[in-house]
Structures are given as structure tokens and as C-alpha cells.
């Protein structure tokens, strides 16, 4: 996903993206580690969370591109959730709606 240049995302209508390092669990499950002679179960695995807001018209193309770039066919490839944003406000200019995105 991150190997693509900035122009790739702009071509999809993505003008901004937030990437957050998070921890979570799902079907991938955790694993066991040994630290200083003690065994620990690590249930939460490190993951990346992408947050992208764009016009409805670009959502399908963005999802398709993310799936194509991230898919390995293995557990842990991730999920894409699509939700509706009721409103947005650009604080600096007070623009609202799609103009704020």
C-alpha cells in the first residue's frame, strides 16, 4: 500500500490519509513469546490503521486499489470498512461538507 507514490492516491481522489500504528486481534490470533525466562501470550498484534476520507464517487475505486495492493491471500491481510461521514469542517477556512475534505 505504501509503495505507491503520492500521485497514485491523488488519482483515486484521496487528498489526505492518516496512518496509525495500532494493536488488535482477529482470526490471525496471537503468539507466545519468552522474555527473561518467562513465557507470555501476546494476544494483540501490531497493525496499521488507514483512515481515508473522500467523495462517495471515489470510494469503490479506492477500496479496489487498497485490496489489490494489500492482498496476499493470507490471514492478516486486513479489512476495509466503508462508512458515511455526516459532515466535515475545515477549521482554518470554515468550509464544510466535501469542500472541507
HELIX and SHEET records of a PDB file:
HELIX    1   1 UNK A    6  UNK A   11  1                                   6    
HELIX    2   2 UNK A   56  UNK A   58  5                                   3    
HELIX    3   3 UNK A   59  UNK A   70  1                                  12    
HELIX    4   4 UNK A   97  UNK A  100  5                                   4    
SHEET    1   A 2 UNK A  17  UNK A  24  0                                        
SHEET    2   A 2 UNK A  45  UNK A  52 -1                                        
SHEET    1   B 2 UNK A  31  UNK A  35  0                                        
SHEET    2   B 2 UNK A  38  UNK A  42 -1                                        
SHEET    1   C 2 UNK A  89  UNK A  90  0                                        
SHEET    2   C 2 UNK A  95  UNK A  96 -1                                        
END                                                                             
